[in-house]
């Protein structure tokens, strides 16, 4: 319980820092972009304002996942982390789509544009430094807390560095070739990249919501941990699913049907202990005992240790 409280406080602290930094950068970029006449910088500023929303979602979710299990949610609320990650992805996607529509309309407009001032370049360089520092911090906290929300937010910040970098390159080419429309082209490319990143996050979070795992090697670790226990055999119907940063393992094993219940109980406990030592962050292990030679031909789900 204490470890969970520490984890939540770290997520909350990181979310507040993200809100403050993005709010400052957003205001600076939007105001400077308007003053400098750079649509790309304004677009970058709008993207940073969207990051404020994602950090607020993370902050709110951190207060939810700290709630203890109850009758309606016996596993607790930690999977709200994954739900929030998907919501963050949709916010990022629609921000990118809005930018794409605005910049495309700007490109279709035939009115003459002026070159953006050098103020835009200064602001973008400041943004790159600020976002890179924030991305590093969020990534560090995400690794320590194993939070998919913070990991998604860190990826978003890192992508913002690439976005601001592309805006900077676009501004340089705009001045180099004296072609103001390149600023709008850069903004359009930025908006497309934002949407691509959002789709990737949606795919990753969907895997967890569908009870999938990123690392199939976890099944081999569970199988090896089971077979290392004397008296435990044929691990099958193995199902591993993720709940925030925890893993839930359910499986069947075969033991000698003639041994006492007490001995069978000890074997299953040893298997559980071995799995928890082999696989990090195991929340629970559910083991169903079967006698050796039990017919399992009608199984339609789970992974068999024989197939690994």
N, C-alpha and C positions, 0 to 999 in steps of 0.2 A: 504493500500500500504506500509505503514511504517512497519507494523507487518510482512508482507511478506518479506520485505528487511532484517529485523532482522533475520527472520528464515533462509533465504538463507546464510547470513553471518555466522551464527552458523554452518550450514552444511559445508560451505567452510572451516571454521576454523578446524572443526573436521576431515575433509578429509585430510587437510594438515598435521595435527598431526599424523594421521594414516599412511600416506605415509612415513613420516620421521622415525617413530618408526619401521615400518615393513621393511624399507630399511636397517636400522641398524641391526635389528635382522636377516634378511635374509643373509646379507653378513657374519655376525659373525657365523651363524649356518652352512652355506655351507663351509666356509673356515675351521672352526673347525671340521666339520664332515669329510672332506677330510683328514685333519691332524690326526684326531683320528681314522680314518678307520671305521667310522660308517655310513652305508648306511641309517639307520633310521633318523639320525640327518641331513644328506644331504637332505633327502626327506622332513623333517620338514622345512628346509631352503627354499626349492623350493616352498613349500606351502606358506611360508611367502612372497616370491617374487610374487606369484600370488595375494596376498593380496594388493600389491602395485598397481597392475592393477585394482583391484576392487575399490580402493580408488581414483585412477585417473578417473575412470568412474563416480564415485560419484561427484567428483570435477567438471567435465565437465557438468554433468547433472544439478548441482546447478546453473550454469550460464544460462541454457536453461529454467528452470522452473520460473526464475525471469522475463521472457519476458511477456509483457502485451498481452491481447487477441487481435486478428485481424480477418480479413475476413476468413482466412483459418482455424484459430483455435479460434472460438468465446468463447470457455470455457477456453482459456489460455493454458499454456504448463505444468501445474503441474502434469499431468498424465505421463510425461516423467520420473517422480520418479518411477512409477511402471514398465515402460518399462526397465529402467536401472536396477531395481531389478532383473528382469528376465535375463537380460544380465549378471549380476554379478553371478547369479546362474549357467549359462552355463560355464562361465570362471572357477568357482570353480569345476564344474563337470569334465571338460576336464583336469584340473590340476590333479584331483584325478585319472582319468583314465590313464593319462600318468605315474603317480607314480605306479599304479597297474601293468601296463605292464612292467615297468623297474624292479620292485621288483620281479615279477613272473619270469622274465627271469633270475634274479640273483639267485633265488632259484633253478631253473633248471640247473644252472651252477654247475659243480661238483668240481671246483677248491677249494683248501684249503684256508680258511679265518683265519685271525688273530683276536684276541679279540680287540674291540675298546678300546682306552685309556680312562682314567678317565676325560680327558679334555671334552669329549662328555657329561658326566654327569653334569659338571659345567655349560656348555653352555645351556643345556636343562633347568636347574633350573633358569638361568637368563631369558630364553625365557618365562617360565611360569609366572614369576613375571611381566615381561614387557607386555605380552599379557593380563593378568588379569587386570592390570591397564588400558590398552587401551580399553578392553571390557566394563569395568565399565563406563569409560568416554563416549564412543559412545552410550551405552545404556541410559545414563542420558540425552545426547543431543537428542537422537532419541525420548525419551518420551516427552521432552520439545517441540520439533518441529513436532512431529508425522510424522516423515519421515520413510517410509518403506525401503528406501535405507539404511539409517543409522542403522535401526533395523536389516536388513539383514547382514550388515557389523559387527554389534555388536555380532550377533549370530555366525558369522564366526570367530570372534576373540575369543569368549567364547569356541567354538569348538576347536580352536587352542590350548587353554589351556588343554582341554581333550586330544588332539592329542599329545602335548608335554609331558603330564603326562604319557600317554601310552608308549611313546618313552623312558621316564625315567625308567618306570617299566621294559620295555623290556631290557634296558641296564643293569639294576640290575640283572635280571634273566640270562642274557647273561654271566655276570661275575660270578654269583653265581654257575651256572651249567657248566661253561666253555664250552658253546655251541654257537659259533659265528653265526650260522645260525639263531638263535632266533632274531637277529637284523633285518634280512631280513623279517622274519615272522611278526615282529612288524610293519615294514614299509608297508607291504602289508595290514595289518589290518587298519592302519592309512589311506591308500589310499581308502579303501572301505568305511570307515566312512565319508571321505570327500565327496564322491559321494552321500551317503545317505542324508547328510545335504543339498547338492545342490538340490536334487530331492524335498525335503520338501519345500525349498524356491520357487522352480518352481511352485509347487502346490498352495502355498499361493498367489503368485503374479498372477497366472492364474485366481483365483477366482475374483480378482479385475478387471482384464482385461475383464472378462466375465460379468461384472456388477453385481457381487454377493457381499454379505456382510458377515463378520465373525459372527456378533451378530444378530441372528433373532429377539431378543427382541426389536430391533429398531422399528420394525413394530408395536409392542404393544404400544411403547412410542408415535408414530405418531398417532395411533388410539385414544389413551386416550387423547392426546392433542387436537385432532379434536372434540371429543365428549364432551369435557369440555366447548366448545363454544356454547352458546345458539343460536339455529337456525340452527346449522350444524349437519348433520346426515349421517348415512350409508357411512362411508369412504370406498372406494373400488378402485380397479385398482391401488393400492399403489405400487409404484416402487421406491426403494432406491438403488442408486449406488454410488460408491466411486470414488472420483477424488483426488488422493494423500491423504491429510489428511482431505479433505472436503467431505460432503455428499450432493448429489442431490436428492431431493424428488419430485416425481410427483404423483398426485392422483386425484380422482374424489370424490366429496361430493354432497349430496342432500340437497336442501333448499326449502322452500315454494316458489312455482312458481308464487305466486301472489304478493310477496313483490316487492318493487321498486329496480331498478338496483343499486341505491346508497346504499341501505341497504344490498343488496347481496354482494356488493363490500366490505363493512365494515366487514361483516361476514368472507369473505375469507381472509381479511387482519388479522383479529383476530386469525384465524386458523394458518396462516403463522407465526405470532408472537409466538403463543403457541408452535408450533413445534420447532422453533429456540431456545426457552427457555428450551425445554425438551431434545432435541438432540444436542450434542455439535458439533461445526464446520459445521453447515449447510451452504452450499454455495448458494443454491437457492431452492425455493419451488414453484412448478407449480401446480395450482389448477384449475380443470375443474368443473364448476358448472352445476348441473342437477336438474330438478324439482323432488320433492318427488314422488316416485312410478315409476320412469323411468325404462323401461325394460333394464336390463343389462345381460340378459341370454346369449348373444352372445359374452361376454367377454372371451378372450383366454389368457390374460396375466395379471400380477399384482396380488397383494394379497388383499383379502377382509377383512375388520375389523371384519366381522361376523365369519370368520374362526379362529380367534385368541382366 
